[in-house]
Amino acid sequence: MNTKFLNKNNIIDLLFIIFGSFLGSIGVNMFLIHAKLLSGGVTGVALIFQYVFKIQAGYVILLANIPLFILSLKKLDKKFTIYSLVGTLSFSLSLILTQSISNILNINDNLLYCLYGGVINGIGFGLVFTHRGSTGGFDIVAMIIRKKYSNFNIGTISFAINLVIVTISAGIFGIPSALYTLIAMYITSFVMDKVVKGLHQSKSVFIITEKEEEVSKLILSNLNRGVTYLYGEGAYTKEEKKILYCIVPLSQLPELKNIVTNVDKKAFISISDASEVQGKGFRNGL
């Protein structure tokens, strides 16, 4: 990792990713595990191994992600891979180190466990995703497929994987456990959306900068989002200007702002809600 990577913004991102991963491990160990509930994706599979074979979930997550990170280094952006590696290591180690807290609470109410577990997981993972990281697993697979197929529907595949996990939960631990797991998954997803995306899926962005060509090229290459030039004139200076207009999902908004400010710290950015967007790259393409 070179010194150029270790700038203030990246260090802040990494600290939030570590903290968010730690919160996620608290949600799993203090609440979900106590009630033998599952989470989504690779974490859910790892918890099945822990319940059935007594193998700590943190170790399973680490082993499952080794081939994925090798693939990510070859196929994806190195910054995303580094952030995801930090997130996965933080989450796995936190799961291992905080395992003992699963015995702190002794409340005979699985509904409370799934509610609070879902909320804490949602906040933790939301912080990770807000700062452009991930906890590995399906996130890496989805990014690789998305890079090759721009219209790939990540949400549908994610739902299918979680449905399989819940079905396995019902078969091993009974239908009540599976239903509580569904509640926990929904709450995690809902809270995570509030942390990462807010109330709307997308934002429309106007950018006024002296370096419009450089900014637009980075948006196109790094975010894979289209940019439109709108031509205007300054009321005071009477100078003609190119105004950049683009629409991005809120999960990409932090990266968009980071791109603009890194190129031109004096750039003017106006962000507003886009309550409904249709077209390539949006709706079914997200």
C-alpha positions in Angstrom: 0.0 0.0 0.0 1.7 3.2 -1.2 1.8 6.4 0.8 -0.4 8.2 -1.8 -3.2 5.8 -0.8 -2.9 6.8 2.9 -4.5 10.3 2.6 -6.9 11.8 5.0 -10.1 10.8 3.1 -9.0 7.2 2.7 -8.0 6.8 6.3 -11.4 8.2 7.5 -13.1 5.7 5.1 -11.1 2.8 6.5 -11.8 3.8 10.1 -15.6 3.9 9.5 -15.4 0.6 7.7 -13.6 -1.0 10.7 -16.1 0.6 13.1 -19.1 -0.5 11.0 -17.7 -4.0 10.8 -17.4 -4.1 14.5 -21.0 -2.9 15.0 -22.1 -5.7 12.6 -20.3 -8.3 14.7 -22.0 -7.0 17.8 -25.4 -7.4 16.1 -24.6 -10.9 15.1 -22.9 -12.1 18.4 -25.1 -10.3 21.0 -28.4 -10.8 19.3 -28.7 -13.1 16.3 -26.5 -16.0 17.6 -28.2 -15.9 21.0 -31.5 -16.8 19.2 -29.9 -19.0 16.6 -31.0 -16.7 13.8 -29.2 -16.2 10.5 -28.0 -13.2 8.4 -27.8 -12.7 4.7 -25.1 -13.8 2.2 -21.9 -15.4 3.2 -22.5 -14.5 6.9 -25.7 -16.5 6.9 -23.9 -19.6 5.5 -21.1 -19.1 8.1 -23.6 -19.0 10.9 -25.1 -22.3 9.7 -21.6 -23.9 9.9 -21.3 -22.5 13.4 -24.6 -23.8 14.6 -24.3 -27.3 13.0 -20.5 -28.0 13.0 -19.4 -25.7 15.9 -16.9 -23.9 13.6 -16.7 -20.2 14.5 -18.4 -18.0 11.8 -15.5 -15.6 11.6 -13.1 -18.3 10.4 -15.6 -19.6 7.8 -16.0 -16.0 6.4 -12.2 -15.6 6.2 -11.7 -18.9 4.3 -14.7 -18.3 2.0 -13.4 -14.9 0.9 -9.8 -15.9 0.1 -10.5 -17.0 -3.5 -12.9 -14.1 -4.0 -10.2 -11.5 -3.1 -7.8 -13.1 -5.5 -10.4 -12.8 -8.2 -11.2 -9.2 -7.1 -7.5 -8.2 -7.5 -7.6 -9.4 -11.1 -11.0 -8.1 -12.1 -11.9 -5.1 -10.0 -10.6 -1.7 -8.8 -7.7 -2.1 -6.3 -9.2 0.5 -4.0 -12.5 -1.4 -3.7 -10.5 -4.6 -3.1 -8.4 -3.0 -0.3 -11.5 -1.5 1.3 -13.4 -4.8 1.1 -10.3 -6.7 2.5 -10.2 -4.3 5.5 -14.0 -4.8 5.9 -13.9 -8.5 5.8 -10.9 -8.9 8.1 -12.4 -6.4 10.6 -15.8 -8.2 10.5 -14.3 -11.7 10.8 -11.9 -10.8 13.6 -14.6 -8.9 15.5 -16.8 -11.9 15.3 -14.1 -14.0 16.8 -13.0 -11.6 19.5 -16.6 -10.7 20.6 -17.9 -14.2 20.6 -18.2 -14.2 24.4 -20.7 -11.4 24.4 -23.3 -13.8 23.1 -23.9 -14.9 26.7 -24.4 -11.5 28.1 -28.1 -11.2 27.4 -30.5 -13.8 28.7 -33.9 -12.6 27.4 -36.4 -15.2 26.4 -37.7 -13.2 23.5 -36.5 -14.0 20.0 -38.5 -11.1 18.6 -36.3 -8.6 20.6 -33.2 -10.4 19.4 -34.1 -10.2 15.7 -35.3 -6.5 16.0 -32.2 -5.2 17.7 -29.8 -7.5 15.8 -31.3 -6.3 12.5 -31.0 -2.6 13.5 -27.4 -2.8 14.7 -26.4 -4.9 11.6 -28.1 -2.3 9.4 -26.3 0.6 11.0 -22.9 -1.2 10.9 -23.1 -2.5 7.3 -24.6 0.8 6.2 -21.5 2.6 7.5 -19.3 0.2 5.6 -21.2 0.7 2.3 -21.4 4.4 2.8 -17.6 4.6 2.9 -17.3 2.5 -0.3 -16.3 -0.7 1.4 -17.9 -4.1 1.8 -17.6 -7.2 4.0 -16.7 -9.4 1.0 -18.7 -12.4 -0.1 -21.5 -11.8 -2.6 -20.6 -8.1 -2.8 -17.4 -9.0 -4.7 -19.2 -11.5 -7.0 -21.9 -9.0 -7.7 -19.3 -6.3 -8.6 -17.5 -8.6 -11.0 -20.7 -9.7 -12.7 -22.0 -6.1 -12.8 -18.7 -5.0 -14.5 -19.3 -7.4 -17.3 -23.1 -7.2 -17.5 -24.3 -3.6 -16.8 -28.0 -4.6 -16.6 -27.3 -7.3 -14.1 -30.0 -7.2 -11.4 -28.1 -7.6 -8.1 -31.2 -7.3 -6.0 -32.9 -10.4 -7.6 -29.8 -12.6 -7.1 -29.3 -11.4 -3.6 -32.9 -12.2 -2.8 -32.6 -15.7 -4.2 -29.5 -16.4 -2.2 -31.1 -15.2 1.0 -34.3 -17.3 0.2 -32.1 -20.4 0.0 -30.5 -19.5 3.4 -33.9 -19.0 5.0 -35.2 -22.3 3.6 -32.2 -24.1 5.1 -32.8 -22.4 8.4 -36.4 -23.6 8.3 -35.3 -27.2 7.6 -32.6 -27.3 10.4 -33.9 -25.0 13.1 -37.7 -24.9 12.4 -40.1 -22.5 10.8 -40.3 -20.0 13.7 -36.5 -19.5 13.5 -36.8 -19.0 9.7 -39.6 -16.4 10.2 -37.6 -14.5 12.8 -34.6 -14.6 10.4 -36.7 -13.1 7.7 -37.7 -10.2 10.0 -34.1 -9.6 11.0 -33.0 -9.6 7.3 -35.7 -7.1 6.4 -34.8 -4.8 9.3 -31.1 -5.0 8.4 -31.9 -4.1 4.8 -34.3 -1.3 5.7 -31.9 0.4 8.2 -29.0 -0.1 5.9 -30.9 1.7 3.1 -31.6 4.6 5.5 -27.9 4.9 6.4 -26.6 4.5 2.8 -29.4 5.8 0.5 -31.8 7.8 2.5 -35.4 7.9 1.4 -34.8 7.9 -2.4 -32.9 5.6 -4.7 -31.2 8.2 -6.8 -30.0 11.8 -6.9 -29.7 14.3 -9.8 -26.5 16.3 -9.6 -25.4 19.6 -11.3 -21.7 20.4 -11.3 -20.0 23.7 -12.2 -16.3 23.4 -12.5 -13.4 24.8 -14.5 -12.2 21.2 -15.1 -15.3 19.8 -16.7 -13.5 17.4 -19.1 -11.4 15.8 -16.4 -14.4 15.4 -14.0 -16.7 14.0 -16.7 -14.1 11.4 -17.8 -13.6 10.2 -14.2 -17.4 9.9 -13.7 -17.7 7.9 -16.9 -14.8 5.6 -16.1 -15.0 5.2 -12.3 -18.8 5.2 -11.8 -20.0 4.0 -15.2 -22.6 6.8 -15.3 -23.5 9.1 -18.1 -22.8 12.8 -18.1 -24.6 15.5 -20.1 -23.2 18.9 -20.9 -25.6 21.8 -20.3 -24.4 25.2 -21.7 -24.9 28.3 -19.6 -23.6 31.8 -19.0 -22.6 33.4 -15.8 -24.9 36.4 -14.9 -22.0 38.4 -13.4 -19.0 37.3 -15.5 -20.9 36.8 -18.8 -18.6 33.8 -19.4 -20.0 30.7 -21.1 -19.8 27.6 -19.0 -20.3 23.8 -19.4 -22.6 22.5 -16.6 -22.3 18.8 -15.9 -25.5 17.0 -15.2 -25.8 13.4 -14.1 -28.0 11.0 -12.1 -26.5 8.5 -9.7 -27.8 6.0 -7.1 -27.1 7.3 -3.6 -24.7 4.4 -3.0 -22.4 6.1 -5.5 -22.9 9.7 -4.3 -20.0 9.7 -1.8 -17.6 8.6 -4.6 -19.0 11.2 -7.0 -18.4 14.0 -4.5 -15.0 12.6 -3.8 -14.1 12.7 -7.6 -15.3 16.3 -8.0 -13.5 17.7 -4.9 -10.3 15.9 -5.7 -10.2 17.4 -9.1 -11.5 20.9 -8.3 -11.9 21.9 -4.7 -13.7 25.1 -5.8 -16.3 23.2 -7.8 -20.0 24.0 -7.2 -22.2 20.9 -6.7 -26.0 21.0 -6.5 -27.7 17.7 -5.4 -31.4 17.1 -5.5 -33.8 14.1 -5.2 -34.7 12.1 -8.2 -37.8 10.3 -7.0 -38.1 8.0 -10.1 -35.5 7.3 -12.8 -36.0 5.0 -15.8 -33.4 4.1 -18.4 -30.2 2.1 -18.8 -28.3 1.7 -15.6 -31.3 2.4 -13.4 -34.4 0.7 -12.2 -33.9 -3.0 -13.2 -30.3 -2.2 -14.0 -29.3 -1.1 -10.5 
